[in-house]
Amino acid sequence: MQPRSAPRELYFYNDDKEMPIVIKPPPKPRKRMYESSQQYEKRVQEWEAHKPPKVDVDP
């Protein structure tokens, strides 16, 4: 049996980069059973207006 070596410090490659915070957008609204198409379109437009901006993340 070989003797154990001292534990080494872990190194993660992504530690050098600061990763941007990605905000998950709310899900797209679904059409309700008793909702008119105009009301639904209005809710979809409001949803699109309040979506957070897209963040470019480098792989």
ABEGO torsion letter per residue (X at the ends): XBBBBBBBBBBBAAAABBBBBBBBBBBBBBBBAABBAAAAAAAAAAAAAABBBBBBBBX
